[in-house]
Amino acid sequence: MKILAITDIHSRIGYVRKLTNILDEVDVAVIAGDVTYFESTDYALEIISLISGRKITVFVPGNCDDPSLIEVKKENNAVNIHGDYYILDEVVFVGIGGSNITPFNTPIEYSEEELWKLVSNVFQKLSKEKFKGLKILVSHPPPYNTKLDKTYFGQHVGSISIRKVIELFKPNLCICGHIHEARGVDKLGETIILNPGPLMRKYYALIEINNTNIEVSLNVL
């Protein structure tokens, strides 16, 4: 399976249009939140449709998206996995959108307790169903105290609950965003964690999965 991973589009629809040739080369696209920058859900869906019109797309809303995007569960080939999951070819995508509390009072924020409940419930359900395939966590907020939650000022501002989820449920991969300056790849235990970098700055990532082997490349439009 080959995956296009993007995050933090922040309404840059022109950059989304430039993904056409890349979409032809992948099996599924993942959007890890912040499709817009405080704009309408209609505009978010217009942006998402440019991708889902060509390829199956899983997404979560970011903290800067309109809260009504949470209620859009499916739109053509786009699936909202916030607090839910989607299985494709024995790979399960588990989603959590919004962010932990920020100083900026953005539209979709959750307490650590709320984040934990939303995402741990999904993994517990998968455990009961004895799902055996690869697990990918798509989380707008990055896990706390990694290379991917470090601001320009050196502060770690990620989610403690997302870190706890990764440590407990051990997904094979976590795709996150939110912290624009923290583009990169890191590991928590055996879990690869990836911030593709904001598409608003022309960044994206490609992921290739072969059995249990996961290879990640960071790219620029």
C-alpha positions as CSV (number, residue, x, y, z in Angstrom):
1,M,0.0,0.0,0.0
2,K,1.2,3.5,-0.9
3,I,-0.1,6.4,1.1
4,L,0.0,10.2,0.5
5,A,0.0,12.0,3.9
6,I,-0.7,15.7,4.2
7,T,-1.7,18.0,6.9
8,D,-2.3,21.7,7.7
9,I,-3.6,22.7,4.3
10,H,-5.0,25.9,5.8
11,S,-7.1,26.7,2.8
12,R,-4.3,26.6,0.2
13,I,-6.4,25.0,-2.5
14,G,-3.9,25.8,-5.2
15,Y,-1.4,23.4,-3.6
16,V,-4.0,20.7,-3.3
17,R,-4.5,21.0,-7.1
18,K,-0.8,20.4,-7.6
19,L,-1.1,16.9,-6.0
20,T,-2.8,15.4,-9.1
21,N,0.2,13.4,-10.4
22,I,1.1,12.3,-6.9
23,L,-2.4,11.0,-6.3
24,D,-2.1,8.8,-9.4
25,E,0.8,7.0,-7.7
26,V,-0.9,6.1,-4.4
27,D,-3.6,3.9,-3.1
28,V,-5.1,6.2,-0.4
29,A,-4.7,9.8,0.8
30,V,-4.6,10.8,4.5
31,I,-5.4,14.3,5.7
32,A,-4.3,14.9,9.3
33,G,-6.4,18.0,10.0
34,D,-6.6,21.8,9.5
35,V,-8.1,21.6,6.0
36,T,-9.0,25.3,6.4
37,Y,-8.0,28.3,8.4
38,F,-11.2,29.2,10.3
39,E,-13.3,28.9,7.1
40,S,-16.6,27.0,6.4
41,T,-17.1,23.3,6.3
42,D,-18.4,23.7,2.7
43,Y,-15.0,25.1,1.8
44,A,-13.3,22.2,3.6
45,L,-15.3,19.7,1.7
46,E,-14.5,21.5,-1.6
47,I,-10.8,21.1,-0.8
48,I,-11.2,17.5,0.3
49,S,-13.2,16.6,-2.8
50,L,-10.2,17.6,-5.0
51,I,-8.4,14.7,-3.4
52,S,-11.3,12.2,-2.8
53,G,-12.4,12.7,-6.4
54,R,-9.3,10.9,-7.5
55,K,-8.5,8.6,-4.5
56,I,-10.0,7.1,-1.4
57,T,-9.3,9.7,1.4
58,V,-9.4,9.4,5.2
59,F,-9.3,12.6,7.2
60,V,-9.8,14.2,10.6
61,P,-10.7,17.9,11.3
62,G,-8.0,20.1,12.8
63,N,-8.4,22.6,15.6
64,C,-8.7,25.4,13.0
65,D,-11.6,23.7,11.1
66,D,-15.2,24.5,11.7
67,P,-16.7,22.2,14.3
68,S,-19.5,21.2,11.9
69,L,-16.9,19.2,9.9
70,I,-16.9,16.7,12.7
71,E,-20.5,15.8,11.8
72,V,-19.6,15.0,8.1
73,K,-19.0,11.2,8.3
74,K,-18.7,10.5,4.7
75,E,-18.6,12.5,1.5
76,N,-18.1,10.6,-1.8
77,N,-14.8,8.8,-1.4
78,A,-13.8,10.8,1.8
79,V,-14.2,9.2,5.2
80,N,-14.0,11.2,8.4
81,I,-12.3,8.9,11.0
82,H,-12.5,11.4,13.9
83,G,-13.3,9.1,16.9
84,D,-13.7,6.2,14.5
85,Y,-11.8,3.9,12.2
86,Y,-11.7,2.8,8.6
87,I,-10.2,-0.5,7.3
88,L,-8.6,-0.7,3.8
89,D,-6.7,-3.8,2.7
90,E,-6.1,-5.1,6.2
91,V,-4.8,-1.7,7.4
92,V,-6.9,0.1,9.9
93,F,-6.8,3.9,10.1
94,V,-7.9,5.3,13.6
95,G,-8.6,9.0,13.8
96,I,-8.6,11.8,16.3
97,G,-9.0,15.4,15.3
98,G,-9.0,18.8,16.9
99,S,-6.2,19.4,19.4
100,N,-5.4,19.5,23.1
101,I,-6.0,22.9,24.7
102,T,-4.1,25.8,23.2
103,P,-3.6,29.4,24.3
104,F,-5.5,30.5,21.2
105,N,-9.1,29.3,21.9
106,T,-9.4,27.6,18.4
107,P,-12.7,26.1,17.3
108,I,-12.0,22.4,18.0
109,E,-10.1,21.7,21.2
110,Y,-10.4,19.0,23.8
111,S,-9.2,18.3,27.3
112,E,-6.7,15.5,27.7
113,E,-9.4,13.4,29.2
114,E,-11.7,13.9,26.2
115,L,-8.9,13.0,23.8
116,W,-8.1,9.9,25.7
117,K,-11.7,8.7,25.8
118,L,-12.3,9.5,22.1
119,V,-9.3,7.5,20.7
120,S,-8.8,4.8,23.4
121,N,-12.4,3.7,22.9
122,V,-11.7,3.0,19.2
123,F,-8.6,0.9,20.0
124,Q,-10.4,-1.0,22.7
125,K,-13.2,-1.8,20.1
126,L,-10.6,-3.1,17.7
127,S,-9.0,-5.2,20.4
128,K,-12.4,-6.8,21.1
129,E,-12.9,-7.5,17.4
130,K,-9.4,-9.1,17.4
131,F,-8.2,-7.0,14.4
132,K,-4.8,-8.4,13.4
133,G,-3.7,-6.0,10.6
134,L,-1.5,-2.9,10.7
135,K,-2.7,0.0,12.7
136,I,-2.3,3.7,11.7
137,L,-3.3,6.5,14.0
138,V,-4.2,9.7,12.3
139,S,-4.0,12.4,14.9
140,H,-4.0,16.1,14.3
141,P,-2.2,16.7,17.6
142,P,1.2,15.1,18.0
143,P,2.2,13.0,21.0
144,Y,3.8,14.9,23.8
145,N,7.6,15.2,24.2
146,T,8.9,14.1,20.8
147,K,10.6,15.8,17.9
148,L,7.2,16.4,16.4
149,D,5.6,18.6,19.1
150,K,8.5,21.0,19.6
151,T,7.8,24.7,18.9
152,Y,10.3,27.3,17.6
153,F,10.8,28.2,21.3
154,G,11.8,24.7,22.3
155,Q,8.5,23.9,24.2
156,H,6.8,20.5,23.9
157,V,3.1,21.2,23.3
158,G,1.8,17.9,22.1
159,S,-0.9,15.7,23.7
160,I,-0.1,13.6,26.7
161,S,-3.1,11.4,25.9
162,I,-2.0,10.8,22.4
163,R,1.4,9.7,23.7
164,K,-0.3,7.4,26.2
165,V,-2.5,5.9,23.5
166,I,0.6,5.2,21.4
167,E,2.5,3.6,24.3
168,L,-0.5,1.5,25.3
169,F,-2.0,0.4,22.0
170,K,1.2,0.4,19.9
171,P,0.0,1.4,16.4
172,N,2.5,0.8,13.7
173,L,2.4,4.4,12.5
174,C,1.1,7.7,13.7
175,I,0.5,10.5,11.2
176,C,0.1,13.9,12.8
177,G,0.4,17.6,12.2
178,H,-0.6,20.8,14.1
179,I,3.0,22.0,14.9
180,H,4.1,23.5,11.6
181,E,7.7,23.8,12.5
182,A,8.1,20.2,13.7
183,R,8.1,18.4,10.3
184,G,9.9,15.1,10.6
185,V,10.0,11.5,11.7
186,D,10.5,10.1,15.1
187,K,9.7,6.9,17.1
188,L,7.9,6.1,20.3
189,G,8.8,2.5,21.2
190,E,8.1,0.6,18.0
191,T,5.7,3.2,16.6
192,I,6.9,5.4,13.8
193,I,5.5,8.9,14.2
194,L,5.4,11.3,11.2
195,N,4.6,15.0,10.7
196,P,4.6,15.5,6.9
197,G,4.9,19.2,7.4
198,P,2.2,21.7,6.4
199,L,0.9,21.5,2.9
200,M,0.5,25.3,3.2
201,R,4.3,25.3,2.9
202,K,4.2,22.7,0.0
203,Y,5.2,19.8,2.3
204,Y,3.8,16.3,2.0
205,A,5.0,12.7,2.7
206,L,4.7,9.4,1.0
207,I,4.5,6.1,2.9
208,E,5.0,2.7,1.5
209,I,3.8,-0.4,3.4
210,N,5.0,-3.8,2.4
211,N,3.7,-6.5,4.9
212,T,4.9,-5.0,8.2
213,N,7.7,-2.9,6.7
214,I,6.9,0.9,6.6
215,E,9.1,3.3,4.7
216,V,8.5,7.1,4.9
217,S,9.8,9.9,2.6
218,L,9.4,13.6,3.2
219,N,8.8,15.6,0.1
220,V,8.1,19.1,-1.3
221,L,5.8,20.1,-4.1
